[in-house]
Amino acid sequence: MQRALSVSRMTGNRSTFPDWYQAIVREADLAELSPVRGMMIIKPWGYGLWEQIQRDLDRRIKETGHQNVYFPLLIPLSFFAKEAQHVEGFAKEMAVVTHHRLKAEDGRLVVDPTAELDEPLIVRPTSETLFGDAFQRWIKSHRDLPMMLNQWANIVRWEMRTRLFLRTSEFLWQEGHTAHADAEDARAETMRMLEVYRDFSETTLAMPVIAGEKPENERFPGAVATYSIEAMMQDGKALQAGTSHYLGENFARAQNIRFQSAAGTLEYCHTTSWGVSTRLIGGVVMTHGDDDGLRLPPAIAPRQVVVVPMLRDKPEDAEVLAHGEALVKALGTQVALGERVRALLDTRGQRSADKRWDWVRRGAPIIVEIGPRDAAAGQVTFLRRDALRDGEKIASKSMPLDAFVAEVPAMLAEIQAALFAEAKARLDANIRTDIRSFEALAEHFGAAVEDEDEGSAFKGWVRAPWSKPTGAALEAVDARLKALKLTLRNIPLDQTPVSGPCLFTGEPAVEEVLIARAY
């Protein structure tokens, strides 16, 4: 159990963190690069994580009154032309389909120039325009409102610099789109889904976040207001883990989404959109991983308890396997974190030590080893993955099988809580609130780095007084921050009374803003 990854993540040395992250993704067998640059193949264990994320979040989305739909992957270019600000925000990332046929030429396949499409098609970068087109057909009366829909889909945004799960040219996500009769209802929906994401992140992913409103320059293209949840990774960078947008009437006016009110007048709808993606898996890796691999919150672990039989090609192997099967069957009757315990008997033809290490790297919350003595004594030997930290030797524990089965639900809940508590303590301890000038901010974070993969020492975040500048004043702030590779993350919802001058403008502060380097 002392075997560790080849890349060591040294505390305070951010320059090794990207290598550590890539090593975790590889060693935990989550994903690999595809033949197309910037895209990934999600392997079974990684996709198993996404399935657990999807199932829990889908339940929450439906419980709040939304229905699932599916819209096409390809979107006519003309749909984007209706909303200039929206298309401007995605123009440089769009993949465009211009032809519909190939032909053989000199022994190779080439694009058939005679098969050019009448109108180019955009490979879905987001679906506001498709939903808007449907809304303007489906919504006629105030009785049709609110219309609350959600889509699970893949997205293509042609990224120049990619990293598995965190930023890829294609990724999986969930995008909700709703239409409402008035601003009050639409804003309430925006905040409700932000809270769904916050609670999901903290209770299911064990990943603490700060929820808040994005500054004007960080809004979703075409939105009136954008809100986010921000999580702190182990290198001190921020990860935007989810967003919720109030779009006002902007998209409704562009796409003529109107309804007849109770008074008989035609009114424009107020719309929202919100989403999270497979980057949540990257967030889980960077929040909970260690130098031995993943440490998975039990709520999303595809297998919460893995039983590794110690087989020696001897007659007693049958008894060991029967003992393991009985254990897995008994575990399947237990309920932990609201669901049946997900247990697996690993019967692969490998050495038990290799299989045990494989599950350590994959982050299985509880790993059980059983041999002939365990089978004869009716007991199990196990360890908790959260207790095995960065190569430290943790003694296994033994317990009678029945007692272990009865204890597993509480044990899984303890692991879930322990991972959250550890991450929350790190978040709370690494937000500076005493920096009151831009010079002090620059000194704290140090000089800008040329390559975002080459970081300085762990710096955490800064929560600073903010006067809410707009227009040219905000652009000036953004330029100063970019010189230090910093961004405004969000304006936390949990504001406390603030006094004194804004860190950037010197004008009286009206609130506080989070500042960090980010993914």
C-alpha positions as CSV (number, residue, x, y, z in Angstrom):
1,M,0.0,0.0,0.0
2,Q,3.0,2.3,0.1
3,R,3.4,2.4,-3.7
4,A,2.8,5.9,-5.1
5,L,2.4,7.6,-8.4
6,S,5.6,8.4,-10.4
7,V,4.8,12.1,-10.2
8,S,5.0,13.6,-6.8
9,R,2.7,16.5,-6.0
10,M,5.0,18.5,-3.6
11,T,3.1,20.8,-1.3
12,G,3.4,24.4,-2.5
13,N,5.0,23.6,-5.8
14,R,2.4,24.3,-8.4
15,S,4.7,23.6,-11.3
16,T,4.2,19.8,-10.8
17,F,0.5,20.0,-10.3
18,P,-0.6,19.6,-14.0
19,D,1.7,16.5,-14.3
20,W,0.2,15.1,-11.1
21,Y,-3.3,15.7,-12.4
22,Q,-2.6,14.0,-15.7
23,A,-1.0,11.1,-13.9
24,I,-4.1,10.6,-11.7
25,V,-6.4,10.6,-14.8
26,R,-4.1,8.0,-16.4
27,E,-3.4,5.8,-13.4
28,A,-7.0,5.8,-12.3
29,D,-8.0,4.7,-15.8
30,L,-10.5,7.5,-16.3
31,A,-9.9,8.7,-19.8
32,E,-7.4,9.0,-22.7
33,L,-6.9,11.2,-25.7
34,S,-8.8,10.4,-28.8
35,P,-7.5,10.4,-32.4
36,V,-9.0,13.8,-32.8
37,R,-6.9,16.6,-31.2
38,G,-8.4,17.9,-28.0
39,M,-11.1,15.3,-27.6
40,M,-11.2,12.4,-25.2
41,I,-12.3,8.8,-24.8
42,I,-13.9,8.4,-21.4
43,K,-13.1,4.9,-20.1
44,P,-15.5,2.7,-18.1
45,W,-14.4,3.9,-14.6
46,G,-14.5,7.5,-15.7
47,Y,-17.9,7.1,-17.4
48,G,-19.2,5.3,-14.3
49,L,-18.4,8.5,-12.4
50,W,-20.4,10.5,-14.9
51,E,-23.3,8.1,-14.7
52,Q,-23.5,8.6,-10.9
53,I,-23.2,12.4,-11.3
54,Q,-25.9,12.3,-14.0
55,R,-28.3,10.1,-12.0
56,D,-28.2,12.2,-8.9
57,L,-28.3,15.6,-10.7
58,D,-31.1,14.4,-13.0
59,R,-33.2,13.4,-10.0
60,R,-32.7,16.9,-8.6
61,I,-33.6,18.6,-11.9
62,K,-36.8,16.6,-12.2
63,E,-37.7,17.2,-8.6
64,T,-37.7,20.9,-9.3
65,G,-40.2,20.5,-12.1
66,H,-38.1,20.2,-15.2
67,Q,-38.6,17.7,-18.1
68,N,-35.8,16.2,-20.2
69,V,-35.8,16.7,-24.0
70,Y,-33.2,16.3,-26.7
71,F,-32.4,18.7,-29.6
72,P,-30.2,18.0,-32.7
73,L,-26.4,18.2,-32.7
74,L,-26.3,20.5,-35.7
75,I,-27.7,24.0,-35.7
76,P,-28.3,26.2,-38.8
77,L,-25.8,29.1,-38.9
78,S,-28.8,31.5,-39.4
79,F,-30.0,30.7,-35.9
80,F,-26.9,32.3,-34.4
81,A,-27.2,35.4,-36.6
82,K,-30.3,36.4,-34.7
83,E,-28.4,37.2,-31.5
84,A,-25.1,39.0,-32.2
85,Q,-23.7,39.2,-28.7
86,H,-24.3,35.5,-28.2
87,V,-22.6,34.4,-31.4
88,E,-19.7,36.7,-30.7
89,G,-19.0,34.9,-27.5
90,F,-18.7,31.5,-29.3
91,A,-17.6,32.5,-32.8
92,K,-13.9,31.5,-32.3
93,E,-14.9,28.1,-30.8
94,M,-17.4,26.9,-33.4
95,A,-17.0,23.8,-35.5
96,V,-18.7,24.2,-38.9
97,V,-20.2,21.6,-41.2
98,T,-20.1,22.7,-44.9
99,H,-20.5,19.5,-46.9
100,H,-22.6,16.4,-46.7
101,R,-20.7,13.8,-48.7
102,L,-17.3,12.3,-49.4
103,K,-16.0,10.8,-52.7
104,A,-13.1,8.5,-53.7
105,E,-10.4,10.3,-55.6
106,D,-7.0,8.7,-56.5
107,G,-7.6,5.9,-54.0
108,R,-8.5,8.2,-51.0
109,L,-11.5,9.8,-49.6
110,V,-12.0,13.6,-50.1
111,V,-14.8,16.1,-49.6
112,D,-17.1,16.1,-52.6
113,P,-17.1,19.8,-53.8
114,T,-20.6,19.3,-55.3
115,A,-22.1,18.3,-52.0
116,E,-21.8,21.8,-50.3
117,L,-24.7,22.6,-48.0
118,D,-27.0,25.4,-48.8
119,E,-26.4,26.7,-45.3
120,P,-23.5,25.8,-43.0
121,L,-24.4,24.0,-39.9
122,I,-22.8,24.6,-36.5
123,V,-21.9,21.7,-34.3
124,R,-23.7,22.5,-31.1
125,P,-21.6,24.8,-28.8
126,T,-24.7,25.4,-26.6
127,S,-28.4,25.2,-27.4
128,E,-29.9,28.6,-26.5
129,T,-30.8,29.2,-30.1
130,L,-32.4,25.8,-30.7
131,F,-34.4,26.0,-27.5
132,G,-35.5,29.6,-28.4
133,D,-36.7,28.4,-31.8
134,A,-38.8,25.7,-30.1
135,F,-40.1,28.1,-27.4
136,Q,-41.4,30.5,-30.0
137,R,-43.4,27.7,-31.5
138,W,-44.5,25.9,-28.3
139,I,-45.4,28.9,-26.2
140,K,-48.6,30.7,-27.1
141,S,-50.3,31.6,-23.8
142,H,-49.5,32.4,-20.2
143,R,-50.9,29.0,-19.5
144,D,-47.9,27.4,-21.2
145,L,-45.6,29.1,-18.7
146,P,-43.3,28.5,-17.1
147,M,-41.8,26.1,-19.6
148,M,-38.9,24.3,-17.9
149,L,-36.8,21.9,-20.0
150,N,-33.4,20.2,-19.6
151,Q,-31.1,18.4,-22.0
152,W,-28.3,15.9,-21.5
153,A,-26.0,16.2,-24.5
154,N,-22.5,16.6,-25.9
155,I,-21.0,19.9,-26.8
156,V,-18.2,20.9,-29.2
157,R,-16.1,24.1,-28.6
158,W,-12.9,24.1,-30.6
159,E,-10.4,24.7,-27.8
160,M,-6.8,25.5,-28.6
161,R,-5.3,24.3,-25.3
162,T,-7.0,21.2,-23.8
163,R,-6.7,19.1,-20.7
164,L,-8.7,15.9,-20.1
165,F,-12.1,16.7,-18.4
166,L,-11.1,20.3,-17.6
167,R,-11.1,21.7,-21.1
168,T,-11.7,19.5,-24.1
169,S,-13.1,20.3,-27.6
170,E,-16.0,17.9,-26.9
171,F,-17.5,17.3,-23.5
172,L,-20.7,16.0,-22.0
173,W,-23.0,18.2,-20.1
174,Q,-26.5,19.1,-18.9
175,E,-28.1,22.3,-20.1
176,G,-31.4,23.6,-18.7
177,H,-33.5,26.2,-20.5
178,T,-36.6,27.8,-19.1
179,A,-39.1,30.5,-20.1
180,H,-41.2,32.6,-17.7
181,A,-43.9,35.2,-17.8
182,D,-41.9,37.8,-15.8
183,A,-38.5,38.7,-14.5
184,E,-39.3,37.8,-10.9
185,D,-40.1,34.2,-11.8
186,A,-37.1,33.9,-14.1
187,R,-34.7,35.3,-11.6
188,A,-36.1,32.9,-8.9
189,E,-35.5,30.0,-11.3
190,T,-31.9,31.2,-11.9
191,M,-31.2,31.3,-8.2
192,R,-33.0,28.0,-7.5
193,M,-30.8,26.1,-10.0
194,L,-27.7,27.8,-8.6
195,E,-28.6,26.4,-5.2
196,V,-29.2,23.0,-6.7
197,Y,-25.7,23.1,-8.1
198,R,-24.2,24.3,-4.8
199,D,-25.9,21.6,-2.8
200,F,-25.1,18.9,-5.3
201,S,-21.4,19.9,-5.4
202,E,-21.1,19.9,-1.6
203,T,-23.3,16.9,-0.6
204,T,-22.6,14.6,-3.6
205,L,-19.2,15.6,-4.8
206,A,-18.0,16.6,-1.3
207,M,-16.5,19.7,-3.1
208,P,-17.1,22.9,-1.2
209,V,-17.9,26.0,-3.3
210,I,-18.7,29.6,-3.1
211,A,-21.8,30.8,-5.0
212,G,-22.0,34.2,-6.3
213,E,-22.7,36.6,-9.2
214,K,-20.2,37.0,-12.0
215,P,-19.0,40.6,-12.7
216,E,-20.3,42.2,-15.9
217,N,-17.2,41.2,-17.9
218,E,-17.6,37.6,-17.0
219,R,-21.3,37.1,-18.0
220,F,-22.5,34.5,-20.4
221,P,-22.8,36.1,-23.9
222,G,-26.3,37.7,-24.1
223,A,-27.1,37.3,-20.4
224,V,-28.4,40.0,-18.0
225,A,-26.8,38.2,-15.0
226,T,-24.6,35.1,-14.6
227,Y,-24.0,33.2,-11.4
228,S,-21.4,30.6,-10.6
229,I,-20.2,28.1,-8.1
230,E,-16.4,28.3,-7.6
231,A,-14.3,25.5,-6.1
232,M,-10.8,25.6,-4.8
233,M,-8.4,23.0,-6.2
234,Q,-5.4,21.7,-4.3
235,D,-3.0,24.0,-6.2
236,G,-5.1,27.0,-5.0
237,K,-6.6,27.7,-8.4
238,A,-10.4,28.2,-8.9
239,L,-12.6,25.9,-10.9
240,Q,-15.9,27.2,-12.2
241,A,-18.0,24.2,-11.4
242,G,-21.4,25.4,-12.6
243,T,-23.2,28.4,-13.9
244,S,-26.8,29.7,-14.0
245,H,-27.9,32.6,-16.2
246,Y,-30.8,35.0,-16.2
247,L,-31.2,36.0,-19.8
248,G,-33.9,38.6,-19.4
249,E,-35.8,39.3,-22.6
250,N,-32.7,39.3,-24.8
251,F,-33.1,35.9,-26.4
252,A,-36.9,36.2,-26.4
253,R,-36.8,39.4,-28.5
254,A,-34.2,38.0,-30.8
255,Q,-36.2,34.9,-31.4
256,N,-39.7,36.3,-31.0
257,I,-40.6,34.2,-27.9
258,R,-43.9,35.8,-26.9
259,F,-47.1,34.8,-25.0
260,Q,-50.6,36.1,-24.6
261,S,-51.0,37.4,-21.1
262,A,-54.1,37.0,-18.9
263,A,-55.0,40.5,-19.9
264,G,-54.8,39.6,-23.6
265,T,-51.6,41.5,-24.5
266,L,-48.6,40.0,-26.2
267,E,-45.5,39.9,-24.0
268,Y,-42.0,38.7,-24.3
269,C,-40.8,35.8,-22.2
270,H,-38.0,36.0,-19.7
271,T,-35.6,33.1,-20.1
272,T,-32.9,31.3,-18.2
273,S,-30.2,28.7,-18.9
274,W,-27.9,26.8,-16.6
275,G,-25.5,23.9,-16.8
276,V,-22.6,21.7,-15.5
277,S,-20.3,19.4,-17.4
278,T,-17.8,16.6,-17.2
279,R,-15.3,19.1,-15.9
280,L,-16.9,18.2,-12.5
281,I,-14.9,14.9,-12.7
282,G,-11.7,17.0,-13.1
283,G,-12.8,19.0,-10.1
284,V,-13.2,15.8,-8.0
285,V,-9.7,14.7,-9.0
286,M,-8.1,18.0,-8.1
287,T,-10.1,18.3,-4.8
288,H,-9.7,14.9,-3.4
289,G,-6.8,13.1,-5.2
290,D,-3.5,12.3,-3.5
291,D,-0.1,10.8,-4.6
292,D,-1.6,7.3,-4.6
293,G,-4.4,8.3,-7.0
294,L,-8.1,9.1,-6.7
295,R,-10.0,9.3,-3.4
296,L,-13.7,9.2,-4.5
297,P,-16.6,10.4,-2.5
298,P,-18.8,7.3,-1.9
299,A,-21.8,9.1,-3.4
300,I,-20.3,9.0,-6.9
301,A,-18.0,6.0,-6.7
302,P,-19.2,3.4,-9.3
303,R,-18.2,0.8,-6.7
304,Q,-18.2,1.8,-3.1
305,V,-16.8,-1.5,-1.7
306,V,-14.5,-3.7,-3.7
307,V,-13.7,-7.2,-2.5
308,V,-10.4,-8.6,-3.6
309,P,-10.1,-12.4,-3.0
310,M,-6.6,-13.8,-2.4
311,L,-6.5,-16.8,-4.7
312,R,-3.6,-19.2,-4.9
313,D,-4.9,-21.9,-7.3
314,K,-5.6,-24.2,-4.4
315,P,-8.7,-26.1,-3.4
316,E,-9.5,-23.5,-0.7
317,D,-10.0,-20.9,-3.4
318,A,-13.6,-22.0,-3.8
319,E,-14.3,-21.3,-0.2
320,V,-12.7,-17.8,-0.5
321,L,-14.8,-17.0,-3.6
322,A,-18.0,-18.2,-1.9
323,H,-17.1,-16.0,1.1
324,G,-16.6,-13.1,-1.2
325,E,-19.9,-13.7,-3.0
326,A,-21.8,-13.9,0.2
327,L,-20.2,-10.6,1.3
328,V,-21.1,-8.8,-1.9
329,K,-24.7,-10.2,-1.8
330,A,-25.1,-9.1,1.9
331,L,-23.7,-5.6,1.1
332,G,-26.2,-5.2,-1.7
333,T,-29.0,-5.3,0.9
334,Q,-27.6,-2.3,2.7
335,V,-28.5,1.3,2.0
336,A,-25.9,4.0,2.3
337,L,-26.3,7.7,1.3
338,G,-29.8,7.0,0.1
339,E,-29.0,4.1,-2.3
340,R,-28.1,0.4,-2.2
341,V,-24.5,-0.2,-1.6
342,R,-22.6,-0.7,-4.8
343,A,-20.2,-3.6,-4.2
344,L,-18.0,-5.7,-6.5
345,L,-16.1,-9.0,-6.2
346,D,-13.0,-8.6,-8.3
347,T,-12.3,-12.0,-9.9
348,R,-9.9,-10.9,-12.5
349,G,-7.0,-13.2,-13.1
350,Q,-4.3,-11.0,-11.5
351,R,-2.3,-11.1,-8.3
352,S,-4.4,-9.9,-5.4
353,A,-1.7,-7.3,-4.5
354,D,-1.9,-5.8,-8.0
355,K,-5.7,-5.7,-7.9
356,R,-5.7,-4.1,-4.5
357,W,-3.3,-1.3,-5.8
358,D,-5.5,-0.9,-8.8
359,W,-8.5,-0.1,-6.6
360,V,-6.4,2.3,-4.5
361,R,-5.5,4.2,-7.6
362,R,-9.1,4.3,-8.8
363,G,-10.2,5.6,-5.4
364,A,-12.7,2.9,-4.3
365,P,-13.8,4.1,-0.9
366,I,-13.5,0.7,0.9
367,I,-11.2,-2.1,-0.2
368,V,-11.7,-5.5,1.3
369,E,-9.2,-8.4,1.1
370,I,-10.3,-11.9,1.9
371,G,-8.1,-15.0,2.1
372,P,-8.6,-18.6,3.4
373,R,-8.2,-17.5,7.0
374,D,-10.9,-14.9,6.6
375,A,-13.2,-17.4,5.0
376,A,-12.6,-20.0,7.7
377,A,-13.2,-17.4,10.5
378,G,-16.1,-15.7,8.8
379,Q,-14.5,-12.3,8.8
380,V,-13.1,-9.6,6.5
381,T,-10.0,-7.5,6.3
382,F,-10.4,-4.0,4.9
383,L,-9.1,-0.5,4.7
384,R,-10.7,2.9,4.0
385,R,-9.2,4.8,1.0
386,D,-9.6,8.1,2.7
387,A,-7.3,6.9,5.5
388,L,-4.6,6.0,3.0
389,R,-3.0,9.3,2.3
390,D,0.1,10.0,0.1
391,G,1.8,6.7,0.4
392,E,1.5,6.4,4.2
393,K,1.1,2.9,5.5
394,I,-2.3,2.4,7.0
395,A,-3.0,-0.8,8.9
396,S,-5.9,-2.9,7.7
397,K,-8.7,-3.8,10.0
398,S,-10.4,-7.1,10.6
399,M,-14.1,-7.5,11.5
400,P,-16.7,-10.3,11.5
401,L,-18.5,-10.3,8.2
402,D,-21.9,-9.6,9.7
403,A,-20.6,-6.7,11.8
404,F,-18.7,-5.3,8.7
405,V,-21.9,-5.4,6.6
406,A,-23.9,-3.6,9.2
407,E,-21.1,-1.0,9.6
408,V,-20.6,-0.2,5.9
409,P,-23.4,2.4,5.5
410,A,-22.1,4.5,8.4
411,M,-18.5,4.0,7.2
412,L,-19.4,5.3,3.7
413,A,-21.2,8.3,5.2
414,E,-18.1,9.0,7.4
415,I,-15.9,8.9,4.3
416,Q,-18.2,11.3,2.4
417,A,-18.2,13.7,5.4
418,A,-14.4,13.4,6.0
419,L,-13.6,14.3,2.4
420,F,-15.8,17.3,2.4
421,A,-14.5,18.5,5.8
422,E,-10.9,18.3,4.6
423,A,-11.7,20.2,1.4
424,K,-13.8,22.8,3.3
425,A,-11.0,23.4,5.8
426,R,-8.6,24.0,2.9
427,L,-11.0,26.5,1.2
428,D,-11.7,28.4,4.4
429,A,-8.0,28.6,5.4
430,N,-6.8,29.9,2.0
431,I,-9.0,32.9,1.3
432,R,-7.2,36.1,2.2
433,T,-9.4,39.0,3.3
434,D,-6.7,41.4,4.5
435,I,-5.4,42.6,1.2
436,R,-6.5,46.2,0.6
437,S,-4.5,47.5,-2.4
438,F,-3.7,46.4,-5.9
439,E,0.0,46.6,-5.0
440,A,-0.5,44.2,-2.1
441,L,-2.5,41.9,-4.4
442,A,0.3,41.9,-7.0
443,E,2.9,41.2,-4.3
444,H,0.8,38.4,-2.9
445,F,0.3,36.6,-6.2
446,G,3.8,37.5,-7.6
447,A,4.7,38.1,-11.2
448,A,2.6,36.8,-14.0
449,V,3.5,33.4,-15.4
450,E,4.1,32.9,-19.1
451,D,2.6,29.4,-19.2
452,E,-0.5,28.6,-17.2
453,D,0.9,25.1,-16.6
454,E,3.9,26.6,-14.8
455,G,2.5,27.9,-11.6
456,S,4.0,29.7,-8.6
457,A,3.6,28.6,-5.0
458,F,0.2,27.9,-3.6
459,K,-1.6,31.3,-3.2
460,G,-5.3,30.5,-2.7
461,W,-7.8,33.3,-3.3
462,V,-8.3,36.9,-2.2
463,R,-11.7,38.3,-1.2
464,A,-11.4,42.0,-1.6
465,P,-13.6,45.2,-1.4
466,W,-15.2,46.1,-4.7
467,S,-16.9,49.2,-6.0
468,K,-18.7,47.4,-8.9
469,P,-17.1,49.4,-11.7
470,T,-18.6,49.1,-15.2
471,G,-17.7,49.9,-18.8
472,A,-14.2,51.3,-19.4
473,A,-13.4,51.2,-15.7
474,L,-14.1,47.5,-15.5
475,E,-12.0,46.9,-18.7
476,A,-9.1,48.7,-17.0
477,V,-9.5,46.4,-14.0
478,D,-9.6,43.3,-16.2
479,A,-6.4,44.4,-18.0
480,R,-4.5,44.8,-14.8
481,L,-5.6,41.4,-13.5
482,K,-4.8,39.7,-16.8
483,A,-1.2,41.0,-16.5
484,L,-1.0,38.9,-13.3
485,K,-2.9,35.9,-14.8
486,L,-5.8,36.6,-12.4
487,T,-9.5,36.8,-12.9
488,L,-12.6,38.0,-11.0
489,R,-14.3,34.8,-10.0
490,N,-17.6,36.0,-8.5
491,I,-19.2,38.3,-6.0
492,P,-20.2,35.9,-3.2
493,L,-23.8,35.8,-2.2
494,D,-22.9,35.6,1.5
495,Q,-21.9,39.2,1.7
496,T,-21.0,40.9,4.9
497,P,-21.0,44.6,5.6
498,V,-18.0,46.2,3.8
499,S,-16.3,49.5,4.3
500,G,-13.3,51.3,2.9
501,P,-12.1,51.8,-0.7
502,C,-12.3,49.4,-3.6
503,L,-9.0,47.6,-4.1
504,F,-9.0,48.6,-7.8
505,T,-10.6,52.0,-8.1
506,G,-10.2,53.6,-4.7
507,E,-13.9,54.4,-4.7
508,P,-16.1,53.4,-1.7
509,A,-16.6,49.6,-1.8
510,V,-20.2,48.3,-2.0
511,E,-19.4,44.5,-1.8
512,E,-16.6,42.0,-1.9
513,V,-15.3,40.1,-4.9
514,L,-13.3,36.9,-5.2
515,I,-10.0,37.0,-7.1
516,A,-7.9,34.0,-8.1
517,R,-6.0,32.2,-10.8
518,A,-8.3,29.8,-12.4
519,Y,-8.8,26.9,-14.8
